[in-house]
Each structure stands twice: as C-alpha cells, then as structure tokens.
Amino acid sequence: MNNKIIIINGPNLNLLGEREQSQYGSITFDQLKKKCSKKAGEIGIDVEFAQSNVEGELVNIIQDARKKFDGMIINAAAFTHTSVAIRDALDLFKKPIIELHLSNIYKREEFRHKSLISGVVTGGIFGLGAEGYILAIISLQKTLQNENR
C-alpha cells in the first residue's frame, strides 16, 4: 500500500478564506483541497480529506484511519491545545503522522504554545500557510518510502 494518506482538519478550517486572512491567508478550504490533491497525484499519493468542528467526530475519523491509511496529516486547529482524546487517538494510529498548522502557533497567544499532540506525531510544520500542506504531503510521501526515517 504505502501511498494512501488522510488529511484531517479540525474546527473552523472549513471557513478558510473567510476568517482572519492575516493569520490564515486567502485560500479557501476547497481551493486548498484541490491544491493538495493535485500535488498528491503528481507524486503518486492517494489522498482523502476530512474536516469536522466536533471533537468526537475527529476521534472517530482518526480511529477509522488506522485500517485505511498509511499516513496522516492533521491540523487539529484549536483542539491541538485542548484535546487529550484526539492525542490518545493519534497515539493509537502507529503510522507516520505530521502535525500541521497554517500559522506559527509559537508566535501567537501563550495558550497556543502548548500542543498536546506534538508528543505523539512524527513531525510538525508550522507557520507556512497553505504551502505547509504541500510540504507535509511531500514529507509524508518520503517518509512512507523510507527516505526520511
């Protein structure tokens, strides 16, 4: 298999392009999905997207992903800083995971400086906007091909 990944997006990411463009850029969620799908196709990755504003739904998506996907990119958004349940579900995934944030969480409010999920992921990309998703796809593909291990 080794080429099927899921990109999971947490609360409010469905409103990209509408909210705080100075923080998140002007790209819409649909544009982001198209950009990611194009890049994934170019490098031989099958990609699926998920987004939810509900913590329990994200936990279910992560749990279900264990049997369907070889790797994961997750932008847990605000749940990054609050959800032990999402952290625990990620810990059960046991495959490469990249934590992703459009903004640099370490240059923002103090409460955003603590990521509960960083301790259970393979690596992280922060503050590079939508381009961070592309870098995460490339990095995950290399990891799955054992180039980054």
PEFEN-V594425 format. One line per field, one symbol per residue. ss: DSSP state (A for helix, B for strand, O for the rest). phi: phi as a letter, one per 20 degrees, with the letter a starting at -180 (. if undefined). burial: 1 if it has 24 or more other ideal C-beta (glycine too) atoms within 12 Angstrom, else 0. Layout:
ss=???
phi=???
burial=???
This chain:
ss=OOOBBBBBBOOOAAAOOOOOAAAAOOOOAAAAAAAAAAAAAAOOOBBBBBBOOOAAAAAAAAAAAAAAOOBBBBBOAAAAAOOAAAAAAAAAAOOBBBBBBOOOAAAOOAAAOOOOOAAAOOBBBBOOOOAAAAAAAAAAAAAAOOOOO
phi=.lbdccddcefmffdgnddkffedndfefffffffffffgffdmdeccdbbbedgffffffffffgedceabdcdflffgecdfffgffffefmcgcdeccfeefeddggfefddfegfcdfabccndmfffffffffffffffemede
burial=00001111111111010000000110101001101100110010111111110010011011101000111111111111101001101100101111111110100000010011110111111100110111111111111100000
